[in-house]
Amino acid sequence: MTILYYLAMLGSLVCYVMVLIKMFPAEGALKGILALICGLYAFVWGWMNAAKFNLKNIMLAWTALIVLSIGIGAFAGMSAFSGMTPR
């Protein structure tokens, strides 16, 4: 289960870097550094400019990987919690 979680997070990181590569020449260094500090800005910028910079497939994959990692994390947390015994 954790391997699948780490693979989803690695894929998410790859999508993040691909969006950053498109963002730096288009928006400049200041907004690129802002995107490095705050990944949510890169995510929103990627969706807002998906058609302009041909990022639709990358953004769809990034969104799916984020949802998948949240789901796997929640499932792993619930399964760990259910294994606890009450005192």
Phi, psi and omega in degrees: 000318182290331178296318178296322177297314180293325176295321177295320179291324177295317176297322177296320178295321178296317178296321178300315180294322179295322177291321177298322179298322177285329186285318185303310179290329184282322188250343181099174186290323184296312179288331175295318177293322175300320178291328175293322181285317183238101182295335178297324177297318178296321179296312180294317179298320179298318178290323180292331183245024183296319181285322184293319184251015179056053182251008188300314181293321178295317181291323176296317178296317181298316179298315179297321180292324177294315179296319179297317181292324176295317179296316179294319178297319179293318179295318179294322178294318179293321181290326176291322179291323182289341179279352181282144178256139179286153179258000000 
